């Protein structure tokens, strides 16, 4: 999966995680780490989960997207810590293509 954003965007990135081809059993999850370039967010502290869609909602602020490299791509990496301690990382990573902004001011 890949998508585009621009430096200075404020956005929510939906992230769906599957395990062995099926839905992630959210009740078995203790924590999820999301890395978007240098930006780290964790569930349940900073990322929400939408049970209806089965997607995590990764929120990036304007300051966050300004910190991403211009006219480049960043990977979104995910690691899941299950109750009991097992940690498994995503095999496939999404890619965000970041466009350059003329303005570097938060509005």
C-alpha positions, 0 to 999 in steps of 0.5 A: 500500500502506498499513499501521498501526503504533503509536508504540513498536512494534518491527517489520519492514516488508517492502518489495517493489520491482519494475522495469518490472513485474518483480522487482528484479534484486538482483545489479544493486543497489549500495545502496537508501535507505529513508526512513520519515518522518525515519528513514533506513535503507540496504541492505545496511548496515541493511536485509536482503534475503530472496531467497525472498520478494523483499522487503527487510526494513526494521527499525524500533526502538521509538525509531524509531516513537516519533519518528514523528508521532502520529495521522498518516501517513508515506510510505515512500520508496525510491531504488535505486542500481544498479551503474554509478551510475544512481539511480531513485526509487520511483513509488508510495510506501507509507504507514504510519498511526501511532497514538498510544501512551499510554506513551512508554517503551521496554520 
